[in-house]
Amino acid sequence: MSKPRRDRLYPKPRHTRHAWYLEDNEPGRQPRQVLIIAWRRHSYRWAARIVYCVEIEGSEPAVVDCWVPAETLRPVPADPNRAYRLR
C-alpha cells in the first residue's frame, strides 16, 4: 500500500533563504545566487548576512560571507516538492 500524498511531500519553507544579489547597478551585470544566513536592523534599514561562491581562475572556488543592504536582494521562492517532482 502506498503512502498518502501528504506523507510524501516535504513541508514548504516558511522563510525564503535563497536570493539574487546585485552588487552594483552596472548595466549588463549578472546577479549572484546567494544564501541568506541572518538579518539585522540598524535604525530603519535592514541588512542581510549572505554567503556565495566565487570561482577564481586557476584556483579553488572561494566562499564569500558578508553583510549587504536588503535593497540589493531579490527573494527566490523555494518549493522542494516541485524541484524533485514528487508524486
PyMOL commands that set and color helices and strands:
alter all, ss='L'
color gray80, all
select helices_A, chain A and resi 5-8+70-72+80-84
alter helices_A, ss='H'
color red, helices_A
select strands_A, chain A and resi 18-21+32-42+45-54+62-69+73-75
alter strands_A, ss='S'
color yellow, strands_A
deselect
rebuild
show_as cartoon
